[in-house]
Amino acid sequence: MTVIPSRVLCVCLGNICRSPTAEVILKTIAKRNGLQLAVDSAGTSNYHPSVSPDRRSQHHALQHGYDLSALKARQVRDQDFFEFDLILAMDHANLSDLQNWLLRIAPQINKGHSIAKLALMSEHDPIYPLQSVPDPYYGEAHDFERVIHHIESSASAWVRHWKKQT
Ligand code: 4NP
């Protein structure tokens, strides 16, 4: 894989709170910094197929200028590991689930296939280093607000990391 990915998948559990927020924030911050990046999101679960992002996530994101309204939830698929360069897990459980998923499909991996690198959203984040983005689903307004700040910080850190490679 090239050092700067061109296709990034953001992953959480339900794909209705954290990962759609990360999809739009990462896309926005990358574009603002002149990086051409295709960004998508998915859930490790299939709890909410084809459902729009949680209205609380949409509300808080919009207050910060991020429009999530066009997105629809989907579950991670096997081919995501072949089609994306980098898969960003919102928390440690998501990362572990993705690592196990990759082990499960290992027999399908042919020589020469390029496989997505798996990492935590906050891998390079100086404010929330290697910390999970906390699941806000059963939380309060401030938990949804915290998701925005955490993801903005982590997405900015990834973009700074990639720009150092150019
Ligand atoms: P997300 O949040 O993983 O950030 O989308 C959740 C959404 C739904 C559920 C759990 C977490 N749920 O249990 O339905």
Backbone and ligand atoms as CSV (ligand in chain L), in Angstrom:
chain,resi,resn,atom,element,x,y,z
A,1,MET,N,N,0.846,-1.204,0.000
A,1,MET,CA,C,0.000,0.000,0.000
A,1,MET,C,C,0.880,1.252,0.000
A,2,THR,N,N,0.386,2.301,-0.666
A,2,THR,CA,C,1.118,3.557,-0.608
A,2,THR,C,C,1.006,4.110,0.808
A,3,VAL,N,N,1.888,5.022,1.144
A,3,VAL,CA,C,1.902,5.516,2.523
A,3,VAL,C,C,0.641,6.324,2.827
A,4,ILE,N,N,0.189,7.106,1.832
A,4,ILE,CA,C,-1.073,7.844,2.025
A,4,ILE,C,C,-2.185,6.998,1.400
A,5,PRO,N,N,-3.183,6.590,2.210
A,5,PRO,CA,C,-4.232,5.734,1.655
A,5,PRO,C,C,-5.124,6.537,0.721
A,6,SER,N,N,-5.760,5.871,-0.224
A,6,SER,CA,C,-6.758,6.590,-1.025
A,6,SER,C,C,-8.171,6.181,-0.640
A,7,ARG,N,N,-8.312,5.016,0.003
A,7,ARG,CA,C,-9.653,4.572,0.423
A,7,ARG,C,C,-9.627,4.167,1.896
A,8,VAL,N,N,-10.440,4.833,2.690
A,8,VAL,CA,C,-10.454,4.600,4.140
A,8,VAL,C,C,-11.872,4.237,4.577
A,9,LEU,N,N,-11.996,3.197,5.394
A,9,LEU,CA,C,-13.294,2.787,5.942
A,9,LEU,C,C,-13.283,3.020,7.459
A,10,CYS,N,N,-14.261,3.763,7.954
A,10,CYS,CA,C,-14.386,4.013,9.393
A,10,CYS,C,C,-15.407,3.005,9.955
A,11,VAL,N,N,-15.048,2.352,11.048
A,11,VAL,CA,C,-15.890,1.265,11.567
A,11,VAL,C,C,-16.183,1.436,13.068
A,12,CYS,N,N,-17.476,1.260,13.423
A,12,CYS,CA,C,-17.859,1.165,14.842
A,12,CYS,C,C,-18.802,-0.030,14.979
A,13,LEU,N,N,-19.585,-0.079,16.040
A,13,LEU,CA,C,-20.464,-1.242,16.229
A,13,LEU,C,C,-21.723,-1.141,15.352
A,14,GLY,N,N,-22.452,-0.033,15.472
A,14,GLY,CA,C,-23.760,0.054,14.819
A,14,GLY,C,C,-23.790,0.804,13.504
A,15,ASN,N,N,-22.732,1.581,13.226
A,15,ASN,CA,C,-22.663,2.454,12.029
A,15,ASN,C,C,-23.799,3.487,12.007
A,16,ILE,N,N,-24.242,3.884,13.209
A,16,ILE,CA,C,-25.243,4.973,13.220
A,16,ILE,C,C,-24.792,6.164,14.068
A,17,CYS,N,N,-23.730,5.997,14.894
A,17,CYS,CA,C,-23.273,7.133,15.717
A,17,CYS,C,C,-21.835,7.532,15.364
A,18,ARG,N,N,-20.850,6.743,15.791
A,18,ARG,CA,C,-19.454,7.185,15.673
A,18,ARG,C,C,-18.889,7.108,14.266
A,19,SER,N,N,-19.069,5.957,13.589
A,19,SER,CA,C,-18.380,5.838,12.290
A,19,SER,C,C,-18.964,6.735,11.189
A,20,PRO,N,N,-20.308,6.974,11.136
A,20,PRO,CA,C,-20.748,7.953,10.134
A,20,PRO,C,C,-20.221,9.346,10.440
A,21,THR,N,N,-20.117,9.667,11.737
A,21,THR,CA,C,-19.540,10.962,12.132
A,21,THR,C,C,-18.086,11.031,11.677
A,22,ALA,N,N,-17.350,9.934,11.882
A,22,ALA,CA,C,-15.938,9.898,11.474
A,22,ALA,C,C,-15.808,9.984,9.957
A,23,GLU,N,N,-16.724,9.324,9.245
A,23,GLU,CA,C,-16.669,9.360,7.770
A,23,GLU,C,C,-16.695,10.801,7.271
A,24,VAL,N,N,-17.664,11.572,7.770
A,24,VAL,CA,C,-17.840,12.936,7.263
A,24,VAL,C,C,-16.730,13.858,7.780
A,25,ILE,N,N,-16.322,13.697,9.030
A,25,ILE,CA,C,-15.278,14.577,9.575
A,25,ILE,C,C,-13.943,14.299,8.888
A,26,LEU,N,N,-13.595,13.030,8.709
A,26,LEU,CA,C,-12.315,12.713,8.061
A,26,LEU,C,C,-12.302,13.220,6.618
A,27,LYS,N,N,-13.419,13.006,5.915
A,27,LYS,CA,C,-13.509,13.478,4.522
A,27,LYS,C,C,-13.324,14.994,4.473
A,28,THR,N,N,-13.985,15.694,5.386
A,28,THR,CA,C,-13.947,17.160,5.404
A,28,THR,C,C,-12.536,17.670,5.715
A,29,ILE,N,N,-11.897,17.094,6.726
A,29,ILE,CA,C,-10.571,17.591,7.143
A,29,ILE,C,C,-9.520,17.234,6.089
A,30,ALA,N,N,-9.640,16.043,5.485
A,30,ALA,CA,C,-8.691,15.660,4.429
A,30,ALA,C,C,-8.816,16.620,3.246
A,31,LYS,N,N,-10.055,16.886,2.834
A,31,LYS,CA,C,-10.288,17.761,1.677
A,31,LYS,C,C,-9.749,19.164,1.950
A,32,ARG,N,N,-9.996,19.643,3.150
A,32,ARG,CA,C,-9.515,20.979,3.540
A,32,ARG,C,C,-7.987,21.048,3.450
A,33,ASN,N,N,-7.345,19.921,3.626
A,33,ASN,CA,C,-5.880,19.864,3.592
A,33,ASN,C,C,-5.342,19.367,2.253
A,34,GLY,N,N,-6.212,19.327,1.247
A,34,GLY,CA,C,-5.761,19.001,-0.104
A,34,GLY,C,C,-5.501,17.526,-0.351
A,35,LEU,N,N,-6.043,16.645,0.503
A,35,LEU,CA,C,-5.847,15.204,0.293
A,35,LEU,C,C,-7.085,14.607,-0.360
A,36,GLN,N,N,-6.876,13.882,-1.463
A,36,GLN,CA,C,-7.968,13.182,-2.149
A,36,GLN,C,C,-8.184,11.850,-1.448
A,37,LEU,N,N,-9.266,11.716,-0.750
A,37,LEU,CA,C,-9.497,10.514,0.039
A,37,LEU,C,C,-10.942,10.074,-0.156
A,38,ALA,N,N,-11.161,8.805,-0.510
A,38,ALA,CA,C,-12.518,8.264,-0.526
A,38,ALA,C,C,-12.760,7.669,0.859
A,39,VAL,N,N,-13.819,8.090,1.522
A,39,VAL,CA,C,-14.090,7.622,2.888
A,39,VAL,C,C,-15.500,7.028,2.936
A,40,ASP,N,N,-15.620,5.884,3.604
A,40,ASP,CA,C,-16.918,5.240,3.800
A,40,ASP,C,C,-16.972,4.808,5.263
A,41,SER,N,N,-18.115,4.255,5.693
A,41,SER,CA,C,-18.192,3.736,7.060
A,41,SER,C,C,-19.088,2.504,7.091
A,42,ALA,N,N,-18.910,1.710,8.138
A,42,ALA,CA,C,-19.668,0.460,8.294
A,42,ALA,C,C,-19.644,0.064,9.763
A,43,GLY,N,N,-20.511,-0.917,10.097
A,43,GLY,CA,C,-20.572,-1.425,11.468
A,43,GLY,C,C,-20.132,-2.872,11.524
A,44,THR,N,N,-19.559,-3.268,12.648
A,44,THR,CA,C,-19.235,-4.691,12.811
A,44,THR,C,C,-20.534,-5.496,12.991
A,45,SER,N,N,-21.586,-4.852,13.516
A,45,SER,CA,C,-22.884,-5.526,13.667
A,45,SER,C,C,-23.776,-5.202,12.476
A,46,ASN,N,N,-24.889,-5.927,12.387
A,46,ASN,CA,C,-25.907,-5.602,11.384
A,46,ASN,C,C,-27.190,-5.170,12.103
A,47,TYR,N,N,-27.017,-4.394,13.191
A,47,TYR,CA,C,-28.165,-4.002,14.014
A,47,TYR,C,C,-29.104,-3.030,13.301
A,48,HIS,N,N,-28.559,-2.209,12.413
A,48,HIS,CA,C,-29.369,-1.122,11.856
A,48,HIS,C,C,-29.222,-1.022,10.342
A,49,PRO,N,N,-29.499,-2.098,9.595
A,49,PRO,CA,C,-29.237,-2.043,8.147
A,49,PRO,C,C,-30.039,-0.949,7.446
A,50,SER,N,N,-29.350,-0.173,6.628
A,50,SER,CA,C,-29.943,0.889,5.783
A,50,SER,C,C,-30.603,2.023,6.559
A,51,VAL,N,N,-30.284,2.126,7.845
A,51,VAL,CA,C,-30.882,3.164,8.694
A,51,VAL,C,C,-29.999,4.427,8.646
A,52,SER,N,N,-30.640,5.588,8.704
A,52,SER,CA,C,-29.902,6.862,8.750
A,52,SER,C,C,-29.171,6.982,10.078
A,53,PRO,N,N,-28.114,7.804,10.125
A,53,PRO,CA,C,-27.424,8.010,11.407
A,53,PRO,C,C,-28.394,8.458,12.511
A,54,ASP,N,N,-28.088,8.036,13.733
A,54,ASP,CA,C,-28.868,8.406,14.921
A,54,ASP,C,C,-29.146,9.924,14.898
A,55,ARG,N,N,-30.403,10.309,15.197
A,55,ARG,CA,C,-30.759,11.736,15.077
A,55,ARG,C,C,-29.939,12.602,16.030
A,56,ARG,N,N,-29.494,12.010,17.166
A,56,ARG,CA,C,-28.658,12.805,18.093
A,56,ARG,C,C,-27.286,13.052,17.473
A,57,SER,N,N,-26.727,12.038,16.805
A,57,SER,CA,C,-25.443,12.221,16.109
A,57,SER,C,C,-25.592,13.256,15.002
A,58,GLN,N,N,-26.706,13.153,14.256
A,58,GLN,CA,C,-26.926,14.113,13.159
A,58,GLN,C,C,-27.012,15.533,13.707
A,59,HIS,N,N,-27.739,15.680,14.817
A,59,HIS,CA,C,-27.945,17.007,15.403
A,59,HIS,C,C,-26.613,17.628,15.854
A,60,HIS,N,N,-25.828,16.857,16.597
A,60,HIS,CA,C,-24.570,17.417,17.110
A,60,HIS,C,C,-23.577,17.663,15.984
A,61,ALA,N,N,-23.543,16.752,15.007
A,61,ALA,CA,C,-22.629,16.938,13.880
A,61,ALA,C,C,-22.991,18.220,13.116
A,62,LEU,N,N,-24.295,18.409,12.891
A,62,LEU,CA,C,-24.722,19.579,12.112
A,62,LEU,C,C,-24.377,20.878,12.828
A,63,GLN,N,N,-24.435,20.850,14.147
A,63,GLN,CA,C,-24.053,22.056,14.904
A,63,GLN,C,C,-22.592,22.427,14.675
A,64,HIS,N,N,-21.799,21.439,14.266
A,64,HIS,CA,C,-20.377,21.699,13.973
A,64,HIS,C,C,-20.122,21.779,12.461
A,65,GLY,N,N,-21.203,21.797,11.686
A,65,GLY,CA,C,-21.057,21.980,10.236
A,65,GLY,C,C,-20.905,20.692,9.444
A,66,TYR,N,N,-21.208,19.547,10.057
A,66,TYR,CA,C,-21.070,18.264,9.358
A,66,TYR,C,C,-22.455,17.670,9.108
A,67,ASP,N,N,-22.775,17.421,7.847
A,67,ASP,CA,C,-24.097,16.911,7.465
A,67,ASP,C,C,-24.023,15.401,7.252
A,68,LEU,N,N,-24.695,14.649,8.127
A,68,LEU,CA,C,-24.677,13.184,8.024
A,68,LEU,C,C,-25.940,12.644,7.351
A,69,SER,N,N,-26.838,13.528,6.906
A,69,SER,CA,C,-28.202,13.105,6.564
A,69,SER,C,C,-28.274,12.133,5.387
A,70,ALA,N,N,-27.275,12.142,4.504
A,70,ALA,CA,C,-27.360,11.285,3.302
A,70,ALA,C,C,-26.875,9.859,3.567
A,71,LEU,N,N,-26.317,9.598,4.740
A,71,LEU,CA,C,-25.675,8.297,4.973
A,71,LEU,C,C,-26.685,7.229,5.386
A,72,LYS,N,N,-26.348,5.982,5.092
A,72,LYS,CA,C,-27.177,4.830,5.507
A,72,LYS,C,C,-26.255,3.763,6.074
A,73,ALA,N,N,-26.697,3.130,7.169
A,73,ALA,CA,C,-25.839,2.146,7.841
A,73,ALA,C,C,-25.726,0.854,7.024
A,74,ARG,N,N,-24.582,0.243,7.159
A,74,ARG,CA,C,-24.370,-1.093,6.578
A,74,ARG,C,C,-23.363,-1.837,7.438
A,75,GLN,N,N,-23.387,-3.157,7.299
A,75,GLN,CA,C,-22.406,-3.969,8.026
A,75,GLN,C,C,-21.116,-4.074,7.199
A,76,VAL,N,N,-20.006,-4.287,7.897
A,76,VAL,CA,C,-18.723,-4.596,7.231
A,76,VAL,C,C,-18.936,-5.841,6.366
A,77,ARG,N,N,-18.276,-5.857,5.186
A,77,ARG,CA,C,-18.333,-7.043,4.319
A,77,ARG,C,C,-16.915,-7.553,4.082
A,78,ASP,N,N,-16.804,-8.833,3.721
A,78,ASP,CA,C,-15.480,-9.413,3.490
A,78,ASP,C,C,-14.663,-8.567,2.510
A,79,GLN,N,N,-15.330,-8.134,1.430
A,79,GLN,CA,C,-14.563,-7.441,0.379
A,79,GLN,C,C,-14.015,-6.097,0.830
A,80,ASP,N,N,-14.548,-5.555,1.958
A,80,ASP,CA,C,-13.991,-4.298,2.469
A,80,ASP,C,C,-12.493,-4.449,2.754
A,81,PHE,N,N,-12.081,-5.626,3.208
A,81,PHE,CA,C,-10.664,-5.821,3.554
A,81,PHE,C,C,-9.768,-5.790,2.316
A,82,PHE,N,N,-10.382,-6.026,1.147
A,82,PHE,CA,C,-9.621,-5.991,-0.108
A,82,PHE,C,C,-9.754,-4.655,-0.817
A,83,GLU,N,N,-10.888,-3.973,-0.572
A,83,GLU,CA,C,-11.175,-2.753,-1.348
A,83,GLU,C,C,-10.661,-1.482,-0.678
A,84,PHE,N,N,-10.428,-1.535,0.633
A,84,PHE,CA,C,-9.947,-0.333,1.333
A,84,PHE,C,C,-8.465,-0.483,1.661
A,85,ASP,N,N,-7.756,0.646,1.711
A,85,ASP,CA,C,-6.336,0.637,2.089
A,85,ASP,C,C,-6.179,0.625,3.602
A,86,LEU,N,N,-7.114,1.289,4.272
A,86,LEU,CA,C,-7.005,1.472,5.718
A,86,LEU,C,C,-8.403,1.378,6.328
A,87,ILE,N,N,-8.533,0.589,7.400
A,87,ILE,CA,C,-9.804,0.507,8.126
A,87,ILE,C,C,-9.557,1.030,9.534
A,88,LEU,N,N,-10.307,2.067,9.900
A,88,LEU,CA,C,-10.107,2.727,11.196
A,88,LEU,C,C,-11.209,2.315,12.163
A,89,ALA,N,N,-10.825,1.638,13.240
A,89,ALA,CA,C,-11.769,1.181,14.258
A,89,ALA,C,C,-11.964,2.285,15.292
A,90,MET,N,N,-13.233,2.525,15.668
A,90,MET,CA,C,-13.505,3.585,16.642
A,90,MET,C,C,-13.088,3.187,18.050
A,91,ASP,N,N,-13.163,1.875,18.364
A,91,ASP,CA,C,-12.734,1.483,19.718
A,91,ASP,C,C,-11.973,0.155,19.677
A,92,HIS,N,N,-11.446,-0.239,20.825
A,92,HIS,CA,C,-10.604,-1.439,20.881
A,92,HIS,C,C,-11.399,-2.701,20.568
A,93,ALA,N,N,-12.681,-2.737,20.970
A,93,ALA,CA,C,-13.508,-3.919,20.667
A,93,ALA,C,C,-13.731,-4.023,19.159
A,94,ASN,N,N,-13.990,-2.886,18.514
A,94,ASN,CA,C,-14.162,-2.900,17.054
A,94,ASN,C,C,-12.881,-3.388,16.378
A,95,LEU,N,N,-11.723,-2.937,16.892
A,95,LEU,CA,C,-10.438,-3.337,16.293
A,95,LEU,C,C,-10.236,-4.846,16.437
A,96,SER,N,N,-10.537,-5.361,17.621
A,96,SER,CA,C,-10.393,-6.793,17.860
A,96,SER,C,C,-11.350,-7.589,16.956
A,97,ASP,N,N,-12.591,-7.101,16.810
A,97,ASP,CA,C,-13.556,-7.778,15.923
A,97,ASP,C,C,-13.054,-7.783,14.480
A,98,LEU,N,N,-12.469,-6.678,14.057
A,98,LEU,CA,C,-11.956,-6.597,12.678
A,98,LEU,C,C,-10.757,-7.529,12.483
A,99,GLN,N,N,-9.901,-7.609,13.511
A,99,GLN,CA,C,-8.738,-8.518,13.420
A,99,GLN,C,C,-9.209,-9.968,13.307
A,100,ASN,N,N,-10.237,-10.322,14.087
A,100,ASN,CA,C,-10.780,-11.688,14.025
A,100,ASN,C,C,-11.466,-11.956,12.685
A,101,TRP,N,N,-12.153,-10.928,12.180
A,101,TRP,CA,C,-12.824,-11.043,10.876
A,101,TRP,C,C,-11.781,-11.348,9.800
A,102,LEU,N,N,-10.669,-10.606,9.873
A,102,LEU,CA,C,-9.603,-10.788,8.872
A,102,LEU,C,C,-9.012,-12.199,8.968
A,103,LEU,N,N,-8.870,-12.706,10.186
A,103,LEU,CA,C,-8.359,-14.076,10.360
A,103,LEU,C,C,-9.314,-15.092,9.733
A,104,ARG,N,N,-10.626,-14.815,9.906
A,104,ARG,CA,C,-11.648,-15.721,9.372
A,104,ARG,C,C,-11.593,-15.804,7.849
A,105,ILE,N,N,-11.310,-14.675,7.190
A,105,ILE,CA,C,-11.317,-14.682,5.717
A,105,ILE,C,C,-9.928,-14.937,5.146
A,106,ALA,N,N,-8.960,-15.181,6.038
A,106,ALA,CA,C,-7.575,-15.385,5.576
A,106,ALA,C,C,-7.470,-16.426,4.456
A,107,PRO,N,N,-8.246,-17.540,4.518
A,107,PRO,CA,C,-8.131,-18.522,3.433
A,107,PRO,C,C,-8.498,-17.969,2.056
A,108,GLN,N,N,-9.292,-16.875,2.026
A,108,GLN,CA,C,-9.671,-16.282,0.725
A,108,GLN,C,C,-8.592,-15.364,0.167
A,109,ILE,N,N,-7.572,-15.098,0.953
A,109,ILE,CA,C,-6.585,-14.099,0.529
A,109,ILE,C,C,-5.578,-14.748,-0.407
A,110,ASN,N,N,-5.596,-14.267,-1.650
A,110,ASN,CA,C,-4.646,-14.794,-2.635
A,110,ASN,C,C,-3.350,-14.010,-2.560
A,111,LYS,N,N,-2.284,-14.668,-2.996
A,111,LYS,CA,C,-1.008,-13.970,-3.131
A,111,LYS,C,C,-1.215,-12.774,-4.054
A,112,GLY,N,N,-0.669,-11.635,-3.677
A,112,GLY,CA,C,-0.796,-10.477,-4.550
A,112,GLY,C,C,-1.978,-9.584,-4.203
A,113,HIS,N,N,-2.968,-10.121,-3.431
A,113,HIS,CA,C,-4.058,-9.272,-2.945
A,113,HIS,C,C,-3.475,-8.241,-1.992
A,114,SER,N,N,-3.893,-7.005,-2.120
A,114,SER,CA,C,-3.482,-6.087,-1.057
A,114,SER,C,C,-4.604,-6.058,-0.009
A,115,ILE,N,N,-4.206,-6.035,1.227
A,115,ILE,CA,C,-5.142,-6.132,2.348
A,115,ILE,C,C,-5.107,-4.822,3.126
A,116,ALA,N,N,-6.297,-4.399,3.575
A,116,ALA,CA,C,-6.372,-3.157,4.351
A,116,ALA,C,C,-5.537,-3.257,5.624
A,117,LYS,N,N,-4.896,-2.145,5.957
A,117,LYS,CA,C,-4.242,-2.038,7.264
A,117,LYS,C,C,-5.357,-1.716,8.276
A,118,LEU,N,N,-5.285,-2.306,9.454
A,118,LEU,CA,C,-6.264,-2.017,10.516
A,118,LEU,C,C,-5.609,-1.127,11.563
A,119,ALA,N,N,-6.314,-0.115,12.014
A,119,ALA,CA,C,-5.752,0.778,13.031
A,119,ALA,C,C,-6.880,1.387,13.848
A,120,LEU,N,N,-6.513,1.955,14.970
A,120,LEU,CA,C,-7.480,2.693,15.786
A,120,LEU,C,C,-7.635,4.111,15.235
A,121,MET,N,N,-8.847,4.633,15.319
A,121,MET,CA,C,-9.088,6.023,14.905
A,121,MET,C,C,-8.101,6.962,15.593
A,122,SER,N,N,-7.811,6.693,16.857
A,122,SER,CA,C,-6.986,7.628,17.633
A,122,SER,C,C,-5.502,7.245,17.653
A,123,GLU,N,N,-5.071,6.470,16.646
A,123,GLU,CA,C,-3.680,5.985,16.656
A,123,GLU,C,C,-2.634,7.099,16.784
A,124,HIS,N,N,-2.845,8.209,16.120
A,124,HIS,CA,C,-1.842,9.289,16.143
A,124,HIS,C,C,-2.295,10.490,16.962
A,125,ASP,N,N,-3.391,10.333,17.689
A,125,ASP,CA,C,-4.010,11.480,18.364
A,125,ASP,C,C,-3.223,11.879,19.610
A,126,PRO,N,N,-2.726,13.128,19.667
A,126,PRO,CA,C,-1.962,13.544,20.846
A,126,PRO,C,C,-2.842,13.845,22.059
A,127,ILE,N,N,-4.139,14.090,21.827
A,127,ILE,CA,C,-5.037,14.436,22.944
A,127,ILE,C,C,-5.699,13.185,23.521
A,128,TYR,N,N,-6.059,12.238,22.634
A,128,TYR,CA,C,-6.706,10.980,23.070
A,128,TYR,C,C,-5.869,9.788,22.579
A,129,PRO,N,N,-4.598,9.702,22.974
A,129,PRO,CA,C,-3.708,8.718,22.355
A,129,PRO,C,C,-4.180,7.283,22.555
A,130,LEU,N,N,-4.418,6.598,21.436
A,130,LEU,CA,C,-4.831,5.186,21.418
A,130,LEU,C,C,-6.060,4.917,22.275
A,131,GLN,N,N,-6.851,5.958,22.499
A,131,GLN,CA,C,-8.072,5.778,23.297
A,131,GLN,C,C,-9.242,5.443,22.391
A,132,SER,N,N,-10.173,4.630,22.909
A,132,SER,CA,C,-11.424,4.365,22.208
A,132,SER,C,C,-12.251,5.638,22.107
A,133,VAL,N,N,-12.970,5.795,20.985
A,133,VAL,CA,C,-14.008,6.828,20.926
A,133,VAL,C,C,-15.201,6.229,21.686
A,134,PRO,N,N,-15.564,6.797,22.844
A,134,PRO,CA,C,-16.605,6.143,23.666
A,134,PRO,C,C,-17.947,6.064,22.934
A,135,ASP,N,N,-18.612,4.921,23.082
A,135,ASP,CA,C,-19.921,4.703,22.460
A,135,ASP,C,C,-20.952,5.609,23.122
A,136,PRO,N,N,-21.572,6.525,22.366
A,136,PRO,CA,C,-22.518,7.477,22.986
A,136,PRO,C,C,-23.960,6.973,22.998
A,137,TYR,N,N,-24.228,5.778,22.451
A,137,TYR,CA,C,-25.602,5.348,22.146
A,137,TYR,C,C,-26.527,5.431,23.357
A,138,TYR,N,N,-26.043,5.017,24.518
A,138,TYR,CA,C,-26.888,5.086,25.721
A,138,TYR,C,C,-26.555,6.320,26.565
A,139,GLY,N,N,-25.882,7.272,25.948
A,139,GLY,CA,C,-25.393,8.425,26.694
A,139,GLY,C,C,-26.272,9.662,26.557
A,140,GLU,N,N,-25.688,10.785,26.980
A,140,GLU,CA,C,-26.377,12.079,27.006
A,140,GLU,C,C,-25.792,12.973,25.912
A,141,ALA,N,N,-26.347,14.184,25.826
A,141,ALA,CA,C,-25.903,15.126,24.798
A,141,ALA,C,C,-24.385,15.339,24.853
A,142,HIS,N,N,-23.834,15.451,26.077
A,142,HIS,CA,C,-22.394,15.740,26.163
A,142,HIS,C,C,-21.558,14.574,25.634
A,143,ASP,N,N,-22.108,13.353,25.658
A,143,ASP,CA,C,-21.379,12.201,25.112
A,143,ASP,C,C,-21.300,12.293,23.575
A,144,PHE,N,N,-22.386,12.777,22.966
A,144,PHE,CA,C,-22.378,12.952,21.509
A,144,PHE,C,C,-21.438,14.097,21.120
A,145,GLU,N,N,-21.420,15.122,21.960
A,145,GLU,CA,C,-20.526,16.266,21.707
A,145,GLU,C,C,-19.065,15.823,21.814
A,146,ARG,N,N,-18.802,14.996,22.800
A,146,ARG,CA,C,-17.437,14.484,23.018
A,146,ARG,C,C,-16.967,13.655,21.812
A,147,VAL,N,N,-17.888,12.895,21.201
A,147,VAL,CA,C,-17.545,12.105,20.009
A,147,VAL,C,C,-17.027,13.030,18.903
A,148,ILE,N,N,-17.706,14.155,18.712
A,148,ILE,CA,C,-17.291,15.097,17.662
A,148,ILE,C,C,-15.870,15.596,17.943
A,149,HIS,N,N,-15.613,16.024,19.192
A,149,HIS,CA,C,-14.291,16.582,19.527
A,149,HIS,C,C,-13.210,15.522,19.386
A,150,HIS,N,N,-13.508,14.318,19.859
A,150,HIS,CA,C,-12.526,13.231,19.786
A,150,HIS,C,C,-12.206,12.923,18.313
A,151,ILE,N,N,-13.253,12.783,17.510
A,151,ILE,CA,C,-13.032,12.412,16.102
A,151,ILE,C,C,-12.356,13.543,15.335
A,152,GLU,N,N,-12.708,14.788,15.620
A,152,GLU,CA,C,-12.010,15.905,14.945
A,152,GLU,C,C,-10.521,15.867,15.279
A,153,SER,N,N,-10.213,15.596,16.537
A,153,SER,CA,C,-8.821,15.556,16.969
A,153,SER,C,C,-8.082,14.385,16.297
A,154,SER,N,N,-8.705,13.212,16.285
A,154,SER,CA,C,-8.059,12.022,15.724
A,154,SER,C,C,-7.925,12.126,14.205
A,155,ALA,N,N,-8.958,12.662,13.547
A,155,ALA,CA,C,-8.906,12.804,12.084
A,155,ALA,C,C,-7.815,13.810,11.705
A,156,SER,N,N,-7.724,14.902,12.446
A,156,SER,CA,C,-6.676,15.900,12.170
A,156,SER,C,C,-5.303,15.273,12.340
A,157,ALA,N,N,-5.162,14.410,13.351
A,157,ALA,CA,C,-3.866,13.761,13.602
A,157,ALA,C,C,-3.498,12.822,12.450
A,158,TRP,N,N,-4.484,12.087,11.911
A,158,TRP,CA,C,-4.195,11.224,10.751
A,158,TRP,C,C,-3.767,12.078,9.558
A,159,VAL,N,N,-4.466,13.184,9.326
A,159,VAL,CA,C,-4.133,14.028,8.173
A,159,VAL,C,C,-2.734,14.624,8.344
A,160,ARG,N,N,-2.391,15.061,9.540
A,160,ARG,CA,C,-1.027,15.574,9.773
A,160,ARG,C,C,-0.013,14.464,9.514
A,161,HIS,N,N,-0.316,13.257,9.981
A,161,HIS,CA,C,0.565,12.104,9.779
A,161,HIS,C,C,0.778,11.851,8.281
A,162,TRP,N,N,-0.313,11.868,7.497
A,162,TRP,CA,C,-0.188,11.611,6.054
A,162,TRP,C,C,0.559,12.745,5.375
A,163,LYS,N,N,0.290,13.985,5.782
A,163,LYS,CA,C,0.942,15.113,5.106
A,163,LYS,C,C,2.441,15.116,5.333
A,164,LYS,N,N,2.870,14.548,6.459
A,164,LYS,CA,C,4.321,14.439,6.731
A,164,LYS,C,C,4.994,13.533,5.709
A,165,GLN,N,N,4.202,12.607,5.127
A,165,GLN,CA,C,4.786,11.646,4.171
A,165,GLN,C,C,4.923,12.239,2.774
A,166,THR,N,N,4.313,13.433,2.529
A,166,THR,CA,C,4.334,13.961,1.149
A,166,THR,C,C,5.603,14.760,0.887
L,1,4NP,P1,P,-22.178,3.223,17.177
L,1,4NP,O1,O,-23.226,3.240,18.406
L,1,4NP,O2,O,-21.450,1.905,17.275
L,1,4NP,O3,O,-21.296,4.393,17.434
L,1,4NP,O4,O,-23.026,3.351,15.924
L,1,4NP,C1,C,-24.147,2.232,18.657
L,1,4NP,C2,C,-25.319,2.191,17.937
L,1,4NP,C3,C,-26.252,1.198,18.216
L,1,4NP,C4,C,-25.996,0.267,19.205
L,1,4NP,C5,C,-24.799,0.302,19.908
L,1,4NP,C6,C,-23.881,1.288,19.632
L,1,4NP,N1,N,-26.989,-0.727,19.501
L,1,4NP,O5,O,-26.769,-1.509,20.449
L,1,4NP,O6,O,-28.009,-0.791,18.815
